[in-house]
Amino acid sequence: MLYGLLMLKNKHNQDVLYLTGQWNFTSVKSSLYTLMMFLLISGLPAGILAILIPTFLHLPVLVYIFMAIAATWASFAMIYILSMVQNQYRWIAYKNDN
């Protein structure tokens, strides 16, 4: 998560509002888009790294390495990539927006 926090640009204090939950979805459709993007960006790669690859590799060290990479990717994607996608397509509205 630290990587994602360091990369956020904090335009107009939006990143602070995003991280503290001071936003709402602009519509039901945008919440479904957000869920879909969360699964594609964060869940799918993390699932492949944490579940699929370790089933074929039977070395415990590699299993732990892939699980650590999956956790790092998932937390980074949740903070940085999902925030950027939601801001770009305006799926969320911040509470201090006029």
Phi and psi restraints in degrees (range 20) as a CNS / XPLOR table:
assign (resid 1 and name C) (resid 2 and name N)
       (resid 2 and name CA) (resid 2 and name C) 1.0 -62.0 20.0 2
assign (resid 2 and name N) (resid 2 and name CA)
       (resid 2 and name C) (resid 3 and name N) 1.0 -39.0 20.0 2
assign (resid 2 and name C) (resid 3 and name N)
       (resid 3 and name CA) (resid 3 and name C) 1.0 -60.2 20.0 2
assign (resid 3 and name N) (resid 3 and name CA)
       (resid 3 and name C) (resid 4 and name N) 1.0 -44.5 20.0 2
assign (resid 3 and name C) (resid 4 and name N)
       (resid 4 and name CA) (resid 4 and name C) 1.0 -64.3 20.0 2
assign (resid 4 and name N) (resid 4 and name CA)
       (resid 4 and name C) (resid 5 and name N) 1.0 -41.3 20.0 2
assign (resid 4 and name C) (resid 5 and name N)
       (resid 5 and name CA) (resid 5 and name C) 1.0 -64.8 20.0 2
assign (resid 5 and name N) (resid 5 and name CA)
       (resid 5 and name C) (resid 6 and name N) 1.0 -38.7 20.0 2
assign (resid 5 and name C) (resid 6 and name N)
       (resid 6 and name CA) (resid 6 and name C) 1.0 -70.3 20.0 2
assign (resid 6 and name N) (resid 6 and name CA)
       (resid 6 and name C) (resid 7 and name N) 1.0 -27.2 20.0 2
assign (resid 6 and name C) (resid 7 and name N)
       (resid 7 and name CA) (resid 7 and name C) 1.0 -87.6 20.0 2
assign (resid 7 and name N) (resid 7 and name CA)
       (resid 7 and name C) (resid 8 and name N) 1.0 -15.0 20.0 2
assign (resid 7 and name C) (resid 8 and name N)
       (resid 8 and name CA) (resid 8 and name C) 1.0 -65.1 20.0 2
assign (resid 8 and name N) (resid 8 and name CA)
       (resid 8 and name C) (resid 9 and name N) 1.0 139.9 20.0 2
assign (resid 8 and name C) (resid 9 and name N)
       (resid 9 and name CA) (resid 9 and name C) 1.0 -88.2 20.0 2
assign (resid 9 and name N) (resid 9 and name CA)
       (resid 9 and name C) (resid 10 and name N) 1.0 -17.8 20.0 2
assign (resid 9 and name C) (resid 10 and name N)
       (resid 10 and name CA) (resid 10 and name C) 1.0 56.3 20.0 2
assign (resid 10 and name N) (resid 10 and name CA)
       (resid 10 and name C) (resid 11 and name N) 1.0 50.3 20.0 2
assign (resid 10 and name C) (resid 11 and name N)
       (resid 11 and name CA) (resid 11 and name C) 1.0 -69.7 20.0 2
assign (resid 11 and name N) (resid 11 and name CA)
       (resid 11 and name C) (resid 12 and name N) 1.0 125.7 20.0 2
assign (resid 11 and name C) (resid 12 and name N)
       (resid 12 and name CA) (resid 12 and name C) 1.0 52.7 20.0 2
assign (resid 12 and name N) (resid 12 and name CA)
       (resid 12 and name C) (resid 13 and name N) 1.0 33.4 20.0 2
assign (resid 12 and name C) (resid 13 and name N)
       (resid 13 and name CA) (resid 13 and name C) 1.0 66.0 20.0 2
assign (resid 13 and name N) (resid 13 and name CA)
       (resid 13 and name C) (resid 14 and name N) 1.0 16.5 20.0 2
assign (resid 13 and name C) (resid 14 and name N)
       (resid 14 and name CA) (resid 14 and name C) 1.0 -67.9 20.0 2
assign (resid 14 and name N) (resid 14 and name CA)
       (resid 14 and name C) (resid 15 and name N) 1.0 -37.5 20.0 2
assign (resid 14 and name C) (resid 15 and name N)
       (resid 15 and name CA) (resid 15 and name C) 1.0 -66.0 20.0 2
assign (resid 15 and name N) (resid 15 and name CA)
       (resid 15 and name C) (resid 16 and name N) 1.0 -36.4 20.0 2
assign (resid 15 and name C) (resid 16 and name N)
       (resid 16 and name CA) (resid 16 and name C) 1.0 -65.4 20.0 2
assign (resid 16 and name N) (resid 16 and name CA)
       (resid 16 and name C) (resid 17 and name N) 1.0 -42.5 20.0 2
assign (resid 16 and name C) (resid 17 and name N)
       (resid 17 and name CA) (resid 17 and name C) 1.0 -65.4 20.0 2
assign (resid 17 and name N) (resid 17 and name CA)
       (resid 17 and name C) (resid 18 and name N) 1.0 -36.0 20.0 2
assign (resid 17 and name C) (resid 18 and name N)
       (resid 18 and name CA) (resid 18 and name C) 1.0 -65.8 20.0 2
assign (resid 18 and name N) (resid 18 and name CA)
       (resid 18 and name C) (resid 19 and name N) 1.0 -46.9 20.0 2
assign (resid 18 and name C) (resid 19 and name N)
       (resid 19 and name CA) (resid 19 and name C) 1.0 -70.1 20.0 2
assign (resid 19 and name N) (resid 19 and name CA)
       (resid 19 and name C) (resid 20 and name N) 1.0 -28.0 20.0 2
assign (resid 19 and name C) (resid 20 and name N)
       (resid 20 and name CA) (resid 20 and name C) 1.0 -92.2 20.0 2
assign (resid 20 and name N) (resid 20 and name CA)
       (resid 20 and name C) (resid 21 and name N) 1.0 2.7 20.0 2
assign (resid 20 and name C) (resid 21 and name N)
       (resid 21 and name CA) (resid 21 and name C) 1.0 77.6 20.0 2
assign (resid 21 and name N) (resid 21 and name CA)
       (resid 21 and name C) (resid 22 and name N) 1.0 22.4 20.0 2
assign (resid 21 and name C) (resid 22 and name N)
       (resid 22 and name CA) (resid 22 and name C) 1.0 -94.1 20.0 2
assign (resid 22 and name N) (resid 22 and name CA)
       (resid 22 and name C) (resid 23 and name N) 1.0 59.1 20.0 2
assign (resid 22 and name C) (resid 23 and name N)
       (resid 23 and name CA) (resid 23 and name C) 1.0 -150.2 20.0 2
assign (resid 23 and name N) (resid 23 and name CA)
       (resid 23 and name C) (resid 24 and name N) 1.0 167.8 20.0 2
assign (resid 23 and name C) (resid 24 and name N)
       (resid 24 and name CA) (resid 24 and name C) 1.0 -144.7 20.0 2
assign (resid 24 and name N) (resid 24 and name CA)
       (resid 24 and name C) (resid 25 and name N) 1.0 158.5 20.0 2
assign (resid 24 and name C) (resid 25 and name N)
       (resid 25 and name CA) (resid 25 and name C) 1.0 -71.5 20.0 2
assign (resid 25 and name N) (resid 25 and name CA)
       (resid 25 and name C) (resid 26 and name N) 1.0 144.8 20.0 2
assign (resid 25 and name C) (resid 26 and name N)
       (resid 26 and name CA) (resid 26 and name C) 1.0 -76.8 20.0 2
assign (resid 26 and name N) (resid 26 and name CA)
       (resid 26 and name C) (resid 27 and name N) 1.0 -23.7 20.0 2
assign (resid 26 and name C) (resid 27 and name N)
       (resid 27 and name CA) (resid 27 and name C) 1.0 -162.6 20.0 2
assign (resid 27 and name N) (resid 27 and name CA)
       (resid 27 and name C) (resid 28 and name N) 1.0 172.1 20.0 2
assign (resid 27 and name C) (resid 28 and name N)
       (resid 28 and name CA) (resid 28 and name C) 1.0 -66.4 20.0 2
assign (resid 28 and name N) (resid 28 and name CA)
       (resid 28 and name C) (resid 29 and name N) 1.0 -37.1 20.0 2
assign (resid 28 and name C) (resid 29 and name N)
       (resid 29 and name CA) (resid 29 and name C) 1.0 -61.2 20.0 2
assign (resid 29 and name N) (resid 29 and name CA)
       (resid 29 and name C) (resid 30 and name N) 1.0 -39.8 20.0 2
assign (resid 29 and name C) (resid 30 and name N)
       (resid 30 and name CA) (resid 30 and name C) 1.0 -67.9 20.0 2
assign (resid 30 and name N) (resid 30 and name CA)
       (resid 30 and name C) (resid 31 and name N) 1.0 -32.1 20.0 2
assign (resid 30 and name C) (resid 31 and name N)
       (resid 31 and name CA) (resid 31 and name C) 1.0 -68.8 20.0 2
assign (resid 31 and name N) (resid 31 and name CA)
       (resid 31 and name C) (resid 32 and name N) 1.0 -34.9 20.0 2
assign (resid 31 and name C) (resid 32 and name N)
       (resid 32 and name CA) (resid 32 and name C) 1.0 -69.0 20.0 2
assign (resid 32 and name N) (resid 32 and name CA)
       (resid 32 and name C) (resid 33 and name N) 1.0 -39.2 20.0 2
assign (resid 32 and name C) (resid 33 and name N)
       (resid 33 and name CA) (resid 33 and name C) 1.0 -61.9 20.0 2
assign (resid 33 and name N) (resid 33 and name CA)
       (resid 33 and name C) (resid 34 and name N) 1.0 -41.9 20.0 2
assign (resid 33 and name C) (resid 34 and name N)
       (resid 34 and name CA) (resid 34 and name C) 1.0 -63.0 20.0 2
assign (resid 34 and name N) (resid 34 and name CA)
       (resid 34 and name C) (resid 35 and name N) 1.0 -43.8 20.0 2
assign (resid 34 and name C) (resid 35 and name N)
       (resid 35 and name CA) (resid 35 and name C) 1.0 -61.4 20.0 2
assign (resid 35 and name N) (resid 35 and name CA)
       (resid 35 and name C) (resid 36 and name N) 1.0 -43.8 20.0 2
assign (resid 35 and name C) (resid 36 and name N)
       (resid 36 and name CA) (resid 36 and name C) 1.0 -62.9 20.0 2
assign (resid 36 and name N) (resid 36 and name CA)
       (resid 36 and name C) (resid 37 and name N) 1.0 -43.8 20.0 2
assign (resid 36 and name C) (resid 37 and name N)
       (resid 37 and name CA) (resid 37 and name C) 1.0 -67.6 20.0 2
assign (resid 37 and name N) (resid 37 and name CA)
       (resid 37 and name C) (resid 38 and name N) 1.0 -35.9 20.0 2
assign (resid 37 and name C) (resid 38 and name N)
       (resid 38 and name CA) (resid 38 and name C) 1.0 -60.9 20.0 2
assign (resid 38 and name N) (resid 38 and name CA)
       (resid 38 and name C) (resid 39 and name N) 1.0 -44.7 20.0 2
assign (resid 38 and name C) (resid 39 and name N)
       (resid 39 and name CA) (resid 39 and name C) 1.0 -66.8 20.0 2
assign (resid 39 and name N) (resid 39 and name CA)
       (resid 39 and name C) (resid 40 and name N) 1.0 -39.5 20.0 2
assign (resid 39 and name C) (resid 40 and name N)
       (resid 40 and name CA) (resid 40 and name C) 1.0 -74.3 20.0 2
assign (resid 40 and name N) (resid 40 and name CA)
       (resid 40 and name C) (resid 41 and name N) 1.0 -44.9 20.0 2
assign (resid 40 and name C) (resid 41 and name N)
       (resid 41 and name CA) (resid 41 and name C) 1.0 -80.4 20.0 2
assign (resid 41 and name N) (resid 41 and name CA)
       (resid 41 and name C) (resid 42 and name N) 1.0 -42.0 20.0 2
assign (resid 41 and name C) (resid 42 and name N)
       (resid 42 and name CA) (resid 42 and name C) 1.0 -101.9 20.0 2
assign (resid 42 and name N) (resid 42 and name CA)
       (resid 42 and name C) (resid 43 and name N) 1.0 -49.2 20.0 2
assign (resid 42 and name C) (resid 43 and name N)
       (resid 43 and name CA) (resid 43 and name C) 1.0 -72.5 20.0 2
assign (resid 43 and name N) (resid 43 and name CA)
       (resid 43 and name C) (resid 44 and name N) 1.0 -44.8 20.0 2
assign (resid 43 and name C) (resid 44 and name N)
       (resid 44 and name CA) (resid 44 and name C) 1.0 -64.8 20.0 2
assign (resid 44 and name N) (resid 44 and name CA)
       (resid 44 and name C) (resid 45 and name N) 1.0 -52.1 20.0 2
assign (resid 44 and name C) (resid 45 and name N)
       (resid 45 and name CA) (resid 45 and name C) 1.0 -63.0 20.0 2
assign (resid 45 and name N) (resid 45 and name CA)
       (resid 45 and name C) (resid 46 and name N) 1.0 -38.8 20.0 2
assign (resid 45 and name C) (resid 46 and name N)
       (resid 46 and name CA) (resid 46 and name C) 1.0 -65.9 20.0 2
assign (resid 46 and name N) (resid 46 and name CA)
       (resid 46 and name C) (resid 47 and name N) 1.0 -39.4 20.0 2
assign (resid 46 and name C) (resid 47 and name N)
       (resid 47 and name CA) (resid 47 and name C) 1.0 -64.4 20.0 2
assign (resid 47 and name N) (resid 47 and name CA)
       (resid 47 and name C) (resid 48 and name N) 1.0 -41.1 20.0 2
assign (resid 47 and name C) (resid 48 and name N)
       (resid 48 and name CA) (resid 48 and name C) 1.0 -64.4 20.0 2
assign (resid 48 and name N) (resid 48 and name CA)
       (resid 48 and name C) (resid 49 and name N) 1.0 -44.6 20.0 2
assign (resid 48 and name C) (resid 49 and name N)
       (resid 49 and name CA) (resid 49 and name C) 1.0 -69.7 20.0 2
assign (resid 49 and name N) (resid 49 and name CA)
       (resid 49 and name C) (resid 50 and name N) 1.0 -37.6 20.0 2
assign (resid 49 and name C) (resid 50 and name N)
       (resid 50 and name CA) (resid 50 and name C) 1.0 -89.8 20.0 2
assign (resid 50 and name N) (resid 50 and name CA)
       (resid 50 and name C) (resid 51 and name N) 1.0 -26.5 20.0 2
assign (resid 50 and name C) (resid 51 and name N)
       (resid 51 and name CA) (resid 51 and name C) 1.0 -115.1 20.0 2
assign (resid 51 and name N) (resid 51 and name CA)
       (resid 51 and name C) (resid 52 and name N) 1.0 -52.4 20.0 2
assign (resid 51 and name C) (resid 52 and name N)
       (resid 52 and name CA) (resid 52 and name C) 1.0 -70.1 20.0 2
assign (resid 52 and name N) (resid 52 and name CA)
       (resid 52 and name C) (resid 53 and name N) 1.0 -50.3 20.0 2
assign (resid 52 and name C) (resid 53 and name N)
       (resid 53 and name CA) (resid 53 and name C) 1.0 -64.5 20.0 2
assign (resid 53 and name N) (resid 53 and name CA)
       (resid 53 and name C) (resid 54 and name N) 1.0 -44.9 20.0 2
assign (resid 53 and name C) (resid 54 and name N)
       (resid 54 and name CA) (resid 54 and name C) 1.0 -64.8 20.0 2
assign (resid 54 and name N) (resid 54 and name CA)
       (resid 54 and name C) (resid 55 and name N) 1.0 -19.5 20.0 2
assign (resid 54 and name C) (resid 55 and name N)
       (resid 55 and name CA) (resid 55 and name C) 1.0 -69.9 20.0 2
assign (resid 55 and name N) (resid 55 and name CA)
       (resid 55 and name C) (resid 56 and name N) 1.0 -26.9 20.0 2
assign (resid 55 and name C) (resid 56 and name N)
       (resid 56 and name CA) (resid 56 and name C) 1.0 -92.2 20.0 2
assign (resid 56 and name N) (resid 56 and name CA)
       (resid 56 and name C) (resid 57 and name N) 1.0 -24.0 20.0 2
assign (resid 56 and name C) (resid 57 and name N)
       (resid 57 and name CA) (resid 57 and name C) 1.0 -99.9 20.0 2
assign (resid 57 and name N) (resid 57 and name CA)
       (resid 57 and name C) (resid 58 and name N) 1.0 127.6 20.0 2
assign (resid 57 and name C) (resid 58 and name N)
       (resid 58 and name CA) (resid 58 and name C) 1.0 -109.2 20.0 2
assign (resid 58 and name N) (resid 58 and name CA)
       (resid 58 and name C) (resid 59 and name N) 1.0 17.9 20.0 2
assign (resid 58 and name C) (resid 59 and name N)
       (resid 59 and name CA) (resid 59 and name C) 1.0 -92.3 20.0 2
assign (resid 59 and name N) (resid 59 and name CA)
       (resid 59 and name C) (resid 60 and name N) 1.0 120.4 20.0 2
assign (resid 59 and name C) (resid 60 and name N)
       (resid 60 and name CA) (resid 60 and name C) 1.0 -57.9 20.0 2
assign (resid 60 and name N) (resid 60 and name CA)
       (resid 60 and name C) (resid 61 and name N) 1.0 -34.3 20.0 2
assign (resid 60 and name C) (resid 61 and name N)
       (resid 61 and name CA) (resid 61 and name C) 1.0 -64.7 20.0 2
assign (resid 61 and name N) (resid 61 and name CA)
       (resid 61 and name C) (resid 62 and name N) 1.0 -44.0 20.0 2
assign (resid 61 and name C) (resid 62 and name N)
       (resid 62 and name CA) (resid 62 and name C) 1.0 -66.4 20.0 2
assign (resid 62 and name N) (resid 62 and name CA)
       (resid 62 and name C) (resid 63 and name N) 1.0 -34.9 20.0 2
assign (resid 62 and name C) (resid 63 and name N)
       (resid 63 and name CA) (resid 63 and name C) 1.0 -61.9 20.0 2
assign (resid 63 and name N) (resid 63 and name CA)
       (resid 63 and name C) (resid 64 and name N) 1.0 -45.5 20.0 2
assign (resid 63 and name C) (resid 64 and name N)
       (resid 64 and name CA) (resid 64 and name C) 1.0 -66.6 20.0 2
assign (resid 64 and name N) (resid 64 and name CA)
       (resid 64 and name C) (resid 65 and name N) 1.0 -37.3 20.0 2
assign (resid 64 and name C) (resid 65 and name N)
       (resid 65 and name CA) (resid 65 and name C) 1.0 -64.2 20.0 2
assign (resid 65 and name N) (resid 65 and name CA)
       (resid 65 and name C) (resid 66 and name N) 1.0 -46.5 20.0 2
assign (resid 65 and name C) (resid 66 and name N)
       (resid 66 and name CA) (resid 66 and name C) 1.0 -67.2 20.0 2
assign (resid 66 and name N) (resid 66 and name CA)
       (resid 66 and name C) (resid 67 and name N) 1.0 -34.0 20.0 2
assign (resid 66 and name C) (resid 67 and name N)
       (resid 67 and name CA) (resid 67 and name C) 1.0 -67.6 20.0 2
assign (resid 67 and name N) (resid 67 and name CA)
       (resid 67 and name C) (resid 68 and name N) 1.0 -38.0 20.0 2
assign (resid 67 and name C) (resid 68 and name N)
       (resid 68 and name CA) (resid 68 and name C) 1.0 -66.9 20.0 2
assign (resid 68 and name N) (resid 68 and name CA)
       (resid 68 and name C) (resid 69 and name N) 1.0 -40.5 20.0 2
assign (resid 68 and name C) (resid 69 and name N)
       (resid 69 and name CA) (resid 69 and name C) 1.0 -64.5 20.0 2
assign (resid 69 and name N) (resid 69 and name CA)
       (resid 69 and name C) (resid 70 and name N) 1.0 -40.5 20.0 2
assign (resid 69 and name C) (resid 70 and name N)
       (resid 70 and name CA) (resid 70 and name C) 1.0 -63.5 20.0 2
assign (resid 70 and name N) (resid 70 and name CA)
       (resid 70 and name C) (resid 71 and name N) 1.0 -43.1 20.0 2
assign (resid 70 and name C) (resid 71 and name N)
       (resid 71 and name CA) (resid 71 and name C) 1.0 -66.0 20.0 2
assign (resid 71 and name N) (resid 71 and name CA)
       (resid 71 and name C) (resid 72 and name N) 1.0 -39.3 20.0 2
assign (resid 71 and name C) (resid 72 and name N)
       (resid 72 and name CA) (resid 72 and name C) 1.0 -64.6 20.0 2
assign (resid 72 and name N) (resid 72 and name CA)
       (resid 72 and name C) (resid 73 and name N) 1.0 -45.6 20.0 2
assign (resid 72 and name C) (resid 73 and name N)
       (resid 73 and name CA) (resid 73 and name C) 1.0 -63.1 20.0 2
assign (resid 73 and name N) (resid 73 and name CA)
       (resid 73 and name C) (resid 74 and name N) 1.0 -45.2 20.0 2
assign (resid 73 and name C) (resid 74 and name N)
       (resid 74 and name CA) (resid 74 and name C) 1.0 -61.9 20.0 2
assign (resid 74 and name N) (resid 74 and name CA)
       (resid 74 and name C) (resid 75 and name N) 1.0 -44.0 20.0 2
assign (resid 74 and name C) (resid 75 and name N)
       (resid 75 and name CA) (resid 75 and name C) 1.0 -70.4 20.0 2
assign (resid 75 and name N) (resid 75 and name CA)
       (resid 75 and name C) (resid 76 and name N) 1.0 -38.6 20.0 2
assign (resid 75 and name C) (resid 76 and name N)
       (resid 76 and name CA) (resid 76 and name C) 1.0 -63.1 20.0 2
assign (resid 76 and name N) (resid 76 and name CA)
       (resid 76 and name C) (resid 77 and name N) 1.0 -45.3 20.0 2
assign (resid 76 and name C) (resid 77 and name N)
       (resid 77 and name CA) (resid 77 and name C) 1.0 -65.1 20.0 2
assign (resid 77 and name N) (resid 77 and name CA)
       (resid 77 and name C) (resid 78 and name N) 1.0 -38.0 20.0 2
assign (resid 77 and name C) (resid 78 and name N)
       (resid 78 and name CA) (resid 78 and name C) 1.0 -63.8 20.0 2
assign (resid 78 and name N) (resid 78 and name CA)
       (resid 78 and name C) (resid 79 and name N) 1.0 -41.6 20.0 2
assign (resid 78 and name C) (resid 79 and name N)
       (resid 79 and name CA) (resid 79 and name C) 1.0 -79.9 20.0 2
assign (resid 79 and name N) (resid 79 and name CA)
       (resid 79 and name C) (resid 80 and name N) 1.0 -53.1 20.0 2
assign (resid 79 and name C) (resid 80 and name N)
       (resid 80 and name CA) (resid 80 and name C) 1.0 -89.8 20.0 2
assign (resid 80 and name N) (resid 80 and name CA)
       (resid 80 and name C) (resid 81 and name N) 1.0 -59.1 20.0 2
assign (resid 80 and name C) (resid 81 and name N)
       (resid 81 and name CA) (resid 81 and name C) 1.0 -66.5 20.0 2
assign (resid 81 and name N) (resid 81 and name CA)
       (resid 81 and name C) (resid 82 and name N) 1.0 -45.2 20.0 2
assign (resid 81 and name C) (resid 82 and name N)
       (resid 82 and name CA) (resid 82 and name C) 1.0 -65.0 20.0 2
assign (resid 82 and name N) (resid 82 and name CA)
       (resid 82 and name C) (resid 83 and name N) 1.0 -36.7 20.0 2
assign (resid 82 and name C) (resid 83 and name N)
       (resid 83 and name CA) (resid 83 and name C) 1.0 -63.2 20.0 2
assign (resid 83 and name N) (resid 83 and name CA)
       (resid 83 and name C) (resid 84 and name N) 1.0 -45.2 20.0 2
assign (resid 83 and name C) (resid 84 and name N)
       (resid 84 and name CA) (resid 84 and name C) 1.0 -65.5 20.0 2
assign (resid 84 and name N) (resid 84 and name CA)
       (resid 84 and name C) (resid 85 and name N) 1.0 -40.9 20.0 2
assign (resid 84 and name C) (resid 85 and name N)
       (resid 85 and name CA) (resid 85 and name C) 1.0 -66.0 20.0 2
assign (resid 85 and name N) (resid 85 and name CA)
       (resid 85 and name C) (resid 86 and name N) 1.0 -43.8 20.0 2
assign (resid 85 and name C) (resid 86 and name N)
       (resid 86 and name CA) (resid 86 and name C) 1.0 -64.6 20.0 2
assign (resid 86 and name N) (resid 86 and name CA)
       (resid 86 and name C) (resid 87 and name N) 1.0 -39.1 20.0 2
assign (resid 86 and name C) (resid 87 and name N)
       (resid 87 and name CA) (resid 87 and name C) 1.0 -69.1 20.0 2
assign (resid 87 and name N) (resid 87 and name CA)
       (resid 87 and name C) (resid 88 and name N) 1.0 -37.1 20.0 2
assign (resid 87 and name C) (resid 88 and name N)
       (resid 88 and name CA) (resid 88 and name C) 1.0 -66.7 20.0 2
assign (resid 88 and name N) (resid 88 and name CA)
       (resid 88 and name C) (resid 89 and name N) 1.0 -43.9 20.0 2
assign (resid 88 and name C) (resid 89 and name N)
       (resid 89 and name CA) (resid 89 and name C) 1.0 -95.8 20.0 2
assign (resid 89 and name N) (resid 89 and name CA)
       (resid 89 and name C) (resid 90 and name N) 1.0 3.2 20.0 2
assign (resid 89 and name C) (resid 90 and name N)
       (resid 90 and name CA) (resid 90 and name C) 1.0 55.1 20.0 2
assign (resid 90 and name N) (resid 90 and name CA)
       (resid 90 and name C) (resid 91 and name N) 1.0 48.8 20.0 2
assign (resid 90 and name C) (resid 91 and name N)
       (resid 91 and name CA) (resid 91 and name C) 1.0 -81.6 20.0 2
assign (resid 91 and name N) (resid 91 and name CA)
       (resid 91 and name C) (resid 92 and name N) 1.0 -18.2 20.0 2
assign (resid 91 and name C) (resid 92 and name N)
       (resid 92 and name CA) (resid 92 and name C) 1.0 -125.6 20.0 2
assign (resid 92 and name N) (resid 92 and name CA)
       (resid 92 and name C) (resid 93 and name N) 1.0 154.1 20.0 2
assign (resid 92 and name C) (resid 93 and name N)
       (resid 93 and name CA) (resid 93 and name C) 1.0 -121.7 20.0 2
assign (resid 93 and name N) (resid 93 and name CA)
       (resid 93 and name C) (resid 94 and name N) 1.0 136.4 20.0 2
assign (resid 93 and name C) (resid 94 and name N)
       (resid 94 and name CA) (resid 94 and name C) 1.0 -87.6 20.0 2
assign (resid 94 and name N) (resid 94 and name CA)
       (resid 94 and name C) (resid 95 and name N) 1.0 152.2 20.0 2
assign (resid 94 and name C) (resid 95 and name N)
       (resid 95 and name CA) (resid 95 and name C) 1.0 -70.1 20.0 2
assign (resid 95 and name N) (resid 95 and name CA)
       (resid 95 and name C) (resid 96 and name N) 1.0 -20.7 20.0 2
assign (resid 95 and name C) (resid 96 and name N)
       (resid 96 and name CA) (resid 96 and name C) 1.0 -97.8 20.0 2
assign (resid 96 and name N) (resid 96 and name CA)
       (resid 96 and name C) (resid 97 and name N) 1.0 4.9 20.0 2
assign (resid 96 and name C) (resid 97 and name N)
       (resid 97 and name CA) (resid 97 and name C) 1.0 -70.3 20.0 2
assign (resid 97 and name N) (resid 97 and name CA)
       (resid 97 and name C) (resid 98 and name N) 1.0 145.3 20.0 2
